[in-house]
Amino acid sequence: MSNPVESLYNIRLLDELAEKKSIIHNVHPLMKVLTTGAYLLVTVSFNKYQLSNMLPLVFYPVIVMSLADIPAIPIFKRVLPALPLITGIGLFNLLYDKSPVLVLPWITIPGGWVSFLSILIKGFLTILAALILIATTGMTKIALALRIMRIPGVFIIQLLLTYRYIAVLLEEAGRIVRAYSLRSAGEKGIKFRDWGPLTGHLLIRSIERAQRVYRSMCCRGFAGEYHTGREKGINTGDILYFAGWSISFLIIRYFNIPAMIGWLMMGVRR
């Protein structure tokens, strides 16, 4: 089992970052959600061999994190747990895609390696964009944007409650791990034979905690609707933010920017 206290800190850090004040934080949540959606669509639309074409997409998270004063290292650390899964998916390309795509005098690069790197870059960028959206907007404001987009309320409630009460689950896991460590002095970690009983105990405690939380919500007037509050209207700056990034994404998608820069540099040298 991983450290639940550290996991709880990781979740709360995103909420703390969302409370900052910056140019990006002041953009309307709907425009940020739409911009992130456009970025994801453009990122996954590239062909598996268009490795160099998608490199300019790196500028979007870099610029947004700089303007929003979001620390890069904590965000990158939250992307790392997903990389093994992405790597496992991309490894199959190495086995089945052996057609050469680049033949040099000293080496031949098969298409599997290029598509493998393409999957890694796509996975990294998409997860990074989603984390940046949460860190600059917050789940409550994201839910508000989804309501404006007429997403069914039941999905929004499930999203909010799942995100919010992951912390509750981690708190219960932290108590179990703490109690286990106090009763097994001198031992590091949890023995493999105890994983099953502790997981079952965690499930029971989580169900009981969920029932108490639900009763508390009902006492406070919860009737199936999660109120996300009111947000300021969309202004010209918000529209320009979405339009500017969308145009940039389309330019990156349909023009090979790295190749154009290379041709320009070669022309200048000549």
N, C-alpha and C positions, 0 to 999 in steps of 0.2 A: 504494500500500500504506500502511496505517496503521502507526503506531509499535508494533511488537510488544512492546517493553519496557514501554510504558504499558499495553497490554492485559494483559501478565503481571502487572503491579502491580495492575490492577483485579481480577483473579481472586484473587490472594493476599490482598487487602484484605478480601474477604468471609470468608475463612478466619480471618483475624486477629480480625475482629469476632465470629465465632462462638465464640472462646475467652474472651470477656468473662464476667463474673459479674454477673448481675442477676436480677430477679424473672422476667423473660421467659425468660432463658437456663436457669433452673432448672426450668421447666415441662417435663414429659415430652415427648419428641419426637413421640410418637404423637398427643398432644392438639394439638400445634401443627400437625401435618400435617392432621389432621381439621378444625381450625379454619380453616386456610387453604383447604382444599377447600370447606368450607361457604361461605366468603366468596366464592370464585370462582363457585360455582354461583349464589349470590344475585345477584352483580354481573351476570353474563351473562343472567340470567332477566328483567331489566327490559325492558319494551317500548321500542322505539326512540324513542318520543315522551315517555317518562317521564323527562325530563331532570332535573327538580327532585327527583323522588322518590329518586334515587340519590345525591344530594349528601351526605346523612348518612353514607354509606359511607366518606367521607374520614376520619372520626374513627378508624376502626380502624388504618390505618397510622400516623397521627399519634400516637395513644396508645401503640401498641406501640413505636415508635421512641423515644418519650420515656422509657418505662419501661425499655427495654433500652439506653438511652444510645447509640443508633445515630445517627451524624451524617447529617443529611438531605441535604446537598449532594452528597456522593459517591454516595449511593444514587440520587438524582434523575439524576445524570449517566449512570448505567448504564441508565436507562430511555430516555434521549434517542435512542440509536441505533435503537430500535424504532419511534419515532414516525413517521419517514418512511413506513415500510411501512403503519402504521395509517392515516396520512393518505391514502396512495394508495388504500387500500380504501374509505375514507369518501368520497372525492371522487366516486365513482360515484353516491352518493346525491344529490348536487347536480344531477346530470344527469337522473336518472330520477324523482326524487320532488319534483315541483313543486306538489303540492297544498297550499293554504294551511292552516296550522294555527293561526295567530295573526294576526288582522286588527285593526290599530290605525288611528286616523284618519290617521296620517302614514306608515305603512309596513305592508306585508304580508309576513310571514315564512313562506316555504314550508317544507314538512316536511323537505326535503332538508337544510337547514341544522341543524334540530333533531336529526335522526338522525345527521348528520355529527359534531356535538358529542357526541352520546351514544356513538358508536363511539370517539371519542378518549378520553373519560373512562373507558369500560370497559377499553380497552386499557391506558391508563396505570395504572389501579388494579390490574388483574390482574397486570401485570408487576411493579409495585411490591410487591404482596403476596408474589409468588414470591421476589423478591430479599430481602425482609425475613425470610422463612422461612429462606433459606440463611444470612443474616447473623446470625441468632439461634440457629441450630441446628447448621449444618454438614452437609456431605453425608454424612459417616459416620453421624451420628445419624439423618438422614433415611432412609438405607438401613436402619438398624435398625428404624425405624417401619414401613417398607414390608415388612420381613420379618415383623413382628408382624401386619400386615394380610394375610399369606399371598400377597404378590405373588410370581410365579415368580422364582426366583433368577437366571435368565439375564438378565432385564430389569434387576435390581438391579446385577448385575455390569457390564453394559453402561453403565448410568448412571454408576456410580462411576468406571470406567476412562476413560470419555469425559471426564468432568469433570476427573479428576486429570491426564490426559495431554494435555489441551489446553495446559497449561503447558509440556510437553515440546515440543509443536509450535511454540509461540511462541518458545521458546528457540532452536530451530533457525532459525526465521525471523529472529530477532534477529541470529544469527551471520551469516546471508547478507546482511542489510541492512548490517551493520557492515563486512563484507568488501567489499561493493560501494562503500560510501562511501569506504573507504580507497583504492580503486583508481580513483576518479573524483573527485579533489580539486577543489574549487571548484564542483561541481554540487550542486544541491539536489534531493532526492528521487530517484526511479528513473525513467529514461526509459521511455516507453510500449513501445518496441521490445524492451526487456529484460524486460518482465513475463512473457512466455511462458517463456523459458529459465529464469528464476529460479524460477517456479512449478514447472516440471518438476524442477529441481534440489532444491527444497524437498520435493517428493513422494518423490524417491529417498532423500534423507537421512532423512525421517520414517519410511519403511519400514525402513531399516536400523536406525534408533534403536529402533523398535518391536520389532524382532526381538531386539535386545540386551536391552531391558527385559523381554521375555517370558522369555528364557533366564535372566535374573537372578531373576525371580519363581519359575520352576520350580526353580532351585537352592535357593531359600528355602522350598520346600515347597508352592508354589501348585498346587492340583489342581482348579481350577474353582470354588472356594468362597472368597468374600471375607469374612473374619471381621471383623465390626463391633464385637465386644466385648459386654460386658454393660452393661445400664442399670438404674438403680433402678426399682422398681415404681411403678405409678400410684397416687398418693395422692388424698385428697379435694380438695386444692387444684387438682390437675391437672384433675379432673373438673369442678370449678366453673368453671375457666377456659374449658373447652370449652363447657359448658352456658350460661354467661353470655354469651359472644360469640354463640353460636348463637341464643339467644333475642333478642338485640339485632338480629341480622341478619334474623330473621323479622319483628320489629316494623317495621324499616325497609322490608322488602319489601311488607308488606300494609297499612301505614299511611303516608299522605303526611305525614311529619313537618314539612317546611317549610311546607306549607299549614296544618297545625294550629297551628304557631307564629304564622303570619301572622294567622289568625283570632283567636288568643288576644290578640295585640298590638292588633288593631283593637278587640276588645271592651274591653280595658283603657283604651284611649284614649277610647272613648265614655263 
